[in-house]
Amino acid sequence: MEEDGPHPALGIDHGDARIGIAATDPLGILAHPVETIDVRTTDALERIAVLAGQRGIRTLVLGLPIRSDGTEGTAAEKVRAFGGKLAARIPELPLIFVDEAYTTLAASAKLREAGRKAKQQKGIIDQAAAVEILEAWMNGI
């Protein structure tokens, strides 16, 4: 394995109430769900820093909501602001923004295919969306 490669990477699906976290394996072959952070009860920046340290993360990949016309709205502004705080908290790791358009829809469809009804998805949909964000990034490199 390359010492300076981008993996393992941490995928982040930012939301107002919950933040989904996923990670790649050290070789960047697969992405898997890690956890959902409840932002009302947990300091998300601190938790992400702990996870990054525990997992030897080399790259942070943050989903950015881009509108279908290619512009950024207020949701993207919130994510960029969070990204700025995250970059300040973990300055040693590169932070990459990835268009997260349709990642939650894709994640929900995959969970339905796996037999999870909508009510059963709540606790894991954010993690599944983070997996989709990581996979989009991995397919783009």
TORKOL-4160 file (C-alpha; in steps of 0.2 Angstrom, whole numbers, padded with zeros to 4 digits, m for minus):
141
<pt num="1" X="0000" Y="0000" Z="0000"/>
<pt num="2" X="0006" Y="0017" Z="m0004"/>
<pt num="3" X="0011" Y="0027" Z="0011"/>
<pt num="4" X="0004" Y="0043" Z="0004"/>
<pt num="5" X="m0012" Y="0036" Z="m0005"/>
<pt num="6" X="m0029" Y="0044" Z="m0001"/>
<pt num="7" X="m0036" Y="0028" Z="0008"/>
<pt num="8" X="m0043" Y="0025" Z="0020"/>
<pt num="9" X="m0056" Y="0039" Z="0017"/>
<pt num="10" X="m0070" Y="0045" Z="0028"/>
<pt num="11" X="m0086" Y="0049" Z="0019"/>
<pt num="12" X="m0098" Y="0062" Z="0027"/>
<pt num="13" X="m0116" Y="0065" Z="0023"/>
<pt num="14" X="m0120" Y="0081" Z="0032"/>
<pt num="15" X="m0138" Y="0085" Z="0038"/>
<pt num="16" X="m0145" Y="0097" Z="0051"/>
<pt num="17" X="m0151" Y="0083" Z="0063"/>
<pt num="18" X="m0139" Y="0069" Z="0058"/>
<pt num="19" X="m0123" Y="0066" Z="0050"/>
<pt num="20" X="m0119" Y="0049" Z="0041"/>
<pt num="21" X="m0102" Y="0042" Z="0042"/>
<pt num="22" X="m0094" Y="0029" Z="0030"/>
<pt num="23" X="m0076" Y="0023" Z="0027"/>
<pt num="24" X="m0066" Y="0015" Z="0014"/>
<pt num="25" X="m0055" Y="0000" Z="0017"/>
<pt num="26" X="m0036" Y="0004" Z="0017"/>
<pt num="27" X="m0035" Y="0000" Z="m0001"/>
<pt num="28" X="m0050" Y="0010" Z="m0007"/>
<pt num="29" X="m0059" Y="m0005" Z="m0014"/>
<pt num="30" X="m0075" Y="m0005" Z="m0004"/>
<pt num="31" X="m0085" Y="0008" Z="0006"/>
<pt num="32" X="m0095" Y="0003" Z="0022"/>
<pt num="33" X="m0106" Y="0012" Z="0034"/>
<pt num="34" X="m0099" Y="0017" Z="0051"/>
<pt num="35" X="m0111" Y="0027" Z="0061"/>
<pt num="36" X="m0124" Y="0041" Z="0062"/>
<pt num="37" X="m0120" Y="0056" Z="0073"/>
<pt num="38" X="m0134" Y="0064" Z="0081"/>
<pt num="39" X="m0129" Y="0082" Z="0081"/>
<pt num="40" X="m0141" Y="0087" Z="0095"/>
<pt num="41" X="m0132" Y="0076" Z="0107"/>
<pt num="42" X="m0114" Y="0074" Z="0100"/>
<pt num="43" X="m0101" Y="0087" Z="0095"/>
<pt num="44" X="m0099" Y="0081" Z="0077"/>
<pt num="45" X="m0082" Y="0089" Z="0073"/>
<pt num="46" X="m0075" Y="0081" Z="0088"/>
<pt num="47" X="m0083" Y="0064" Z="0084"/>
<pt num="48" X="m0077" Y="0064" Z="0066"/>
<pt num="49" X="m0059" Y="0069" Z="0072"/>
<pt num="50" X="m0059" Y="0054" Z="0084"/>
<pt num="51" X="m0066" Y="0042" Z="0070"/>
<pt num="52" X="m0052" Y="0049" Z="0058"/>
<pt num="53" X="m0039" Y="0045" Z="0071"/>
<pt num="54" X="m0045" Y="0028" Z="0076"/>
<pt num="55" X="m0046" Y="0023" Z="0058"/>
<pt num="56" X="m0030" Y="0031" Z="0051"/>
<pt num="57" X="m0040" Y="0041" Z="0039"/>
<pt num="58" X="m0030" Y="0050" Z="0025"/>
<pt num="59" X="m0044" Y="0059" Z="0016"/>
<pt num="60" X="m0061" Y="0067" Z="0021"/>
<pt num="61" X="m0075" Y="0067" Z="0008"/>
<pt num="62" X="m0089" Y="0078" Z="0011"/>
<pt num="63" X="m0105" Y="0077" Z="0001"/>
<pt num="64" X="m0110" Y="0094" Z="m0006"/>
<pt num="65" X="m0128" Y="0097" Z="m0012"/>
<pt num="66" X="m0128" Y="0104" Z="m0029"/>
<pt num="67" X="m0144" Y="0109" Z="m0038"/>
<pt num="68" X="m0149" Y="0100" Z="m0054"/>
<pt num="69" X="m0144" Y="0116" Z="m0063"/>
<pt num="70" X="m0127" Y="0115" Z="m0056"/>
<pt num="71" X="m0128" Y="0130" Z="m0044"/>
<pt num="72" X="m0126" Y="0130" Z="m0025"/>
<pt num="73" X="m0140" Y="0135" Z="m0013"/>
<pt num="74" X="m0142" Y="0137" Z="0006"/>
<pt num="75" X="m0140" Y="0119" Z="0009"/>
<pt num="76" X="m0123" Y="0120" Z="0000"/>
<pt num="77" X="m0118" Y="0135" Z="0010"/>
<pt num="78" X="m0122" Y="0126" Z="0027"/>
<pt num="79" X="m0111" Y="0111" Z="0021"/>
<pt num="80" X="m0097" Y="0123" Z="0015"/>
<pt num="81" X="m0097" Y="0131" Z="0032"/>
<pt num="82" X="m0097" Y="0114" Z="0041"/>
<pt num="83" X="m0082" Y="0109" Z="0029"/>
<pt num="84" X="m0073" Y="0125" Z="0035"/>
<pt num="85" X="m0075" Y="0120" Z="0053"/>
<pt num="86" X="m0070" Y="0102" Z="0049"/>
<pt num="87" X="m0054" Y="0108" Z="0040"/>
<pt num="88" X="m0049" Y="0119" Z="0054"/>
<pt num="89" X="m0052" Y="0105" Z="0067"/>
<pt num="90" X="m0042" Y="0092" Z="0057"/>
<pt num="91" X="m0030" Y="0103" Z="0046"/>
<pt num="92" X="m0018" Y="0088" Z="0042"/>
<pt num="93" X="m0031" Y="0079" Z="0032"/>
<pt num="94" X="m0037" Y="0085" Z="0014"/>
<pt num="95" X="m0055" Y="0089" Z="0013"/>
<pt num="96" X="m0064" Y="0085" Z="m0004"/>
<pt num="97" X="m0081" Y="0090" Z="m0008"/>
<pt num="98" X="m0091" Y="0078" Z="m0019"/>
<pt num="99" X="m0108" Y="0082" Z="m0027"/>
<pt num="100" X="m0120" Y="0072" Z="m0017"/>
<pt num="101" X="m0135" Y="0074" Z="m0029"/>
<pt num="102" X="m0147" Y="0059" Z="m0028"/>
<pt num="103" X="m0136" Y="0050" Z="m0015"/>
<pt num="104" X="m0150" Y="0048" Z="m0002"/>
<pt num="105" X="m0162" Y="0043" Z="m0016"/>
<pt num="106" X="m0149" Y="0030" Z="m0022"/>
<pt num="107" X="m0146" Y="0024" Z="m0004"/>
<pt num="108" X="m0164" Y="0022" Z="0000"/>
<pt num="109" X="m0167" Y="0012" Z="m0016"/>
<pt num="110" X="m0153" Y="0000" Z="m0011"/>
<pt num="111" X="m0160" Y="m0002" Z="0006"/>
<pt num="112" X="m0177" Y="m0006" Z="m0001"/>
<pt num="113" X="m0169" Y="m0019" Z="m0012"/>
<pt num="114" X="m0161" Y="m0026" Z="0004"/>
<pt num="115" X="m0178" Y="m0027" Z="0012"/>
<pt num="116" X="m0178" Y="m0012" Z="0023"/>
<pt num="117" X="m0195" Y="m0002" Z="0023"/>
<pt num="118" X="m0194" Y="0017" Z="0024"/>
<pt num="119" X="m0197" Y="0017" Z="0043"/>
<pt num="120" X="m0183" Y="0005" Z="0045"/>
<pt num="121" X="m0171" Y="0016" Z="0035"/>
<pt num="122" X="m0171" Y="0031" Z="0047"/>
<pt num="123" X="m0156" Y="0025" Z="0058"/>
<pt num="124" X="m0145" Y="0020" Z="0043"/>
<pt num="125" X="m0150" Y="0030" Z="0028"/>
<pt num="126" X="m0137" Y="0044" Z="0032"/>
<pt num="127" X="m0123" Y="0031" Z="0033"/>
<pt num="128" X="m0129" Y="0023" Z="0017"/>
<pt num="129" X="m0129" Y="0040" Z="0009"/>
<pt num="130" X="m0111" Y="0043" Z="0015"/>
<pt num="131" X="m0107" Y="0026" Z="0007"/>
<pt num="132" X="m0114" Y="0033" Z="m0010"/>
<pt num="133" X="m0104" Y="0049" Z="m0008"/>
<pt num="134" X="m0088" Y="0039" Z="m0005"/>
<pt num="135" X="m0092" Y="0027" Z="m0020"/>
<pt num="136" X="m0095" Y="0042" Z="m0031"/>
<pt num="137" X="m0078" Y="0050" Z="m0026"/>
<pt num="138" X="m0069" Y="0033" Z="m0028"/>
<pt num="139" X="m0077" Y="0031" Z="m0045"/>
<pt num="140" X="m0070" Y="0048" Z="m0050"/>
<pt num="141" X="m0052" Y="0046" Z="m0045"/>
